[in-house]
Amino acid sequence: MTVDRRFLLKAAAALPVAGLVSGVTRAANALVEEKADYTLRIATGLIELSPEHVVSTTLYNGQFPGPLVRLTEGKRVIVDVYNDTDTPELVHWHGQMIPSGVDGAAEEGTPFIAPRGMRRISFVPKPAGFRFYHTHVVAGGDLNRGTYTGQAGPVYIEPADNAGAYDREVFLVLKEFLPFFSRGGDMAMDMLVGAPLKELRDIGKKAEEQFKGPKGYEVGYDLFSINGKMLGQGEPIRVKEGERVLFHVLNASAGEIRSLALPGHTFRIVALDGNPVPTPASVPVLWLGTAERISAIVEMNEPGVWVMGDLADDDRGHGMGIIVEYAGAKGKPRWVKPKPYKWDYTLFGKPNAAPASPDQTIEMLIVKQNGAEGGFNRWTLNGQAFSMDTMTPKYMLQEGRRYRLKFRNASDDIHPLHLHRHSFELVRVGGKPTAGVIKDAVMLGGYQEIEFDFVADNPGLTLFHCHQQLHMDFGFMALFDYA
Ligand SMILES: [Cu+2]
C-alpha cells in the first residue's frame, strides 16, 4: 500500500532547492496557500484483481484501496480532493468527530465536490485509531455509484502513546467487485449471539402480508478481494515464527457481512472500530459488518502456508482471502474450515460493569416494505422512510446529554448501524447487558434488539443510517440536530 506521507516528505526535502530559484515567490505562495498534506483524486481507473480480472471502476488516486492516510490526533490536516468524474462526489471521514461541513454527508450539509471540480478540506483528526474514508453519495439503482465503486481507503490516526506490543502492522481491506442485482433475496445469517424475538417476527410477518409480490432486489458480486487482489494473487503476507502481527481489518463492502479466519491461529482482538476494547479476547473467527473495523494481534506459531479467508466457500473461491506464508515454508496454501462461531460483542466489554444511565431513550422500530419502491425494498424507522428531498432532522439533541438509542429489528436482515461524528457505547446486545465497548458501526441481528448510548458532544447535523448501501438509499436513515 502506498504511503503518501513518505512521498510528501521527499517532496518537502526537495523544496529548498526550488527556493533558491525563487525564494520570494515561494514565500508569497505559502502565505496564500498552504500545501495540502494529502491529495485525493477521484477518477475512473482499472484495478487488476488478477490477470484475468481487470475491473473498471471509480478509484482514489487510481488505486484500490485508496492510499493509507496516516494522521496525528489533534494535528490539523489539509486534504485536497479533486473530482475527475462527471458526477458530484463526497468523501466521508468515517469514525471521526469532525464538523458537519467536512464530515462528508450531504444530509449534514457537507458541500458536494463538483464534477471536474475540487474542494480543499481541513479538520483536526480525532479520535486516535483505525478509521477510514469512503464516498457518501446515493447510489440507488446505479451500481456504478456510491460504495459499489472502489472509493474506500484506510485511515490511521496515531495515538499520543502507542501501547501495542506487536512486531508490525498489516492493513487488510476487504472488498467485492462487479456487483449485480438479483431477486433471489439475501440469505439470512445467524452468526450473531442472541435469539430472534417473536414479537419482532410478528411485526415483520404483518409487513410481509402488506407488501406481497416478488422479493425486492438484492446485490450480489462476482469478484472478491483483499487489498485489491483475489486470493492467490499479489504478494502473500510473509511472516516469521514467533512474530506478533497486528492486523487492521476493514470491511469496505457496500453491504456484505464478512468473516475471516486463519487456520491454526487465533485473533486477539485489541480494538473494535479503532477503539481499544476494555477486555482484549482471543477468537477463532472475525465477523465484520459493512464499515466495521477490527484490530487483532496474531501470534505466528503454526508454521506453514495458509489461506486467511472468508468462511463462505463461494466467496473465498472467488477471491476473498490472502495467503499467509511463513519463512522457509513450502507447499500449497492450506485452508481448514473453522467450527461455527457465534459473534459476541459483549466478550470485549467491561466485566460486571454497568454503563452510565441515559438522560433520554429514543426507540426505533425497523420495518422492511418488500419491493415497495420500484422493485427495491423500502426501509422505515418508526413507520417513516427518510426523505432525500426534504432531509428534515427528526431528533433534536441537547449538548452534553447522554442518549440511549434502542433499535428493534422487525426484519431478518442484519443491519450494520452507523452514527456519524460520534462514538457510541454498546449497552445491550442480543439480550446481554454490556459496557465499555466503543464503536461507530455495529451489527443488529435479524429480529433482534440492540441498545447503545452516545453523548451529544459534537454540535451540528448528525446522520444515522444503516451502512448497507441498498438500505440507506431506500429509507434507512435519520437525521439528528442540536437544539
Ligand atoms: Cu440495513
Residues whose N, C-alpha, C, O or C-beta is under 5 A from the ligand:
A	BS01	CU	I414 H415 P416 C466 Q468 H471
